[in-house]
Amino acid sequence: MKQDKSSIRVGVIGVGYLGRFHAQKYAAMEGVELAGVADVDPARAEAVAKECGTVPFMDYRELLEQTDAVSIVVPTVHHHRVALDCLARGVDILLEKPMTVTLAEADALIRLAEEKQLILQVGHLERFNPAVLAVQPLLNNPLFIEAHRLSVFKNRGTDVDVILDLMIHDIDIILSMVNSPIQSIHTVGAPVVTQLTDIANARIVFENGCTANITVSRISLDNVRKMRIFQPGRYLAVDFSKKEVMDVRLKQEGGSFPLPEISKHAFQEQDVLELELREFVDNVRLRRQPTVSGREGRRALEIALDVIRQIRENQDRFAHLLSAEGNFGFANEP
C-alpha cells in the first residue's frame, strides 16, 4: 500500500481526444508529476508528450514502472486488459466509463483492486458537474425522474452504442439519487446512422415506487443534457450544460391553492474534468474511497447491459426494417 506523498507521479494511457485532456490537466496540476503518456500511435504519443512536457511511451507497461497512478483512456474493449496489468503492478487507476465490456471483467478488476488495496475510480464525469452536486442535498424521496441527453452526431465514440456512450451517465446519476433496488426495466431503441443503437429510451421502475424515464440520442440536431426530478411538494430541474438548478416548491398559504415558490441557482463555470482528476489524485494521496468506485461503476454497467440486452431482443422482431438502405449513409464511414 502506497504511503502519503507530496508529489504523485501520474501517467495517461491512451492520448486520443479525451486522453490528451487528461494529460494537459495533470501537467498543470500542483503536487502532480506527469511521468509520461502512452499510446499505440507513436506520433500521437510524441505530440502529446511534447505539448505537456513529459515522456512518450509506445508500450504502456514501461510507463507503469514510472508511476503511482494512471488514467486509462483507451477504447472500452481494451479496458479490462490494460486495467488488469496496472492493478497487478500495484498502480492506482482512473478507468474511463464504461468500466468494462462485461460484468465478469468488472468483477475481476474490483476483486484485484480490493485484494491489493488499490484505488479503482471510474470516470463518470457528470458526478462532478456542479449542478449535480448542488441538487443532492435537495433530494427527498424522488417519485419520478425524467432525463434527456441528446447529442449531435459525431464519429467519435461510435465504437459503443448510445447506451454505453450517453445513457450510462444518467443511469449512474439516478442510481446515486434513488436508494432502492430496481423492480423492472422497459426499453426501446434502434440503430439509425450506425450499426449500433443510436437512439433509446429506458423506463426504470424501483421497488420503492420511484420511476425514471431516460431518453438518449446521438443523432439530434441540438445538444441537450437535462433532468427533471419530481418529489412530494417539490420539482427540481437540472441543466447539466448550463450548470443550473431550478427549485420549485409548493407553498401553502391558509386555505388557498398551493402557490409555486421558484428559485434558480447558476454555478460558476468550472472544469468538470479537472475536478474529477483532482479527486483522483487526492484519493491516491489520502487512500480515500472514490465518489465513483469500481462497485458504483459496475452497478451502472449492469443496468446499461440489461438495457442493451432488452433492446436487442426487441430489435429482432423488426429486423426487416434495419437494412443498410434504412440509414443515412454514415454507417460505413471511417
Secondary structure, DSSP 8 states (H G I E B T S, - for coil): -----SSEEEEEE--SHHHHHHHHHHHT-TTEEEEEEE-SSHHHHHHHHHHHTS-EESSHHHHHTT-SEEEE-S-GGGHHHHHHHHHHTT-EEEEESS--SSHHHHHHHHHHHHHTT--EEEE-GGGG-HHHHHHGGG-SS--EEEEEEE----STTTTS-HIIIIIHHHHHHHHHH--S-EEEEEEEEE-SSSSS--EEEEEEEETTS-EEEEEEESS-SS-EEEEEEEETTEEEEEETTTTEEEEEEEE--TTS--EEEEEEEE-----HHHHHHHHHHHHHHHT---SSBHHHHHHHHHHHHHHHHHHHHHHGGGGGG--GGGS-S-TT--
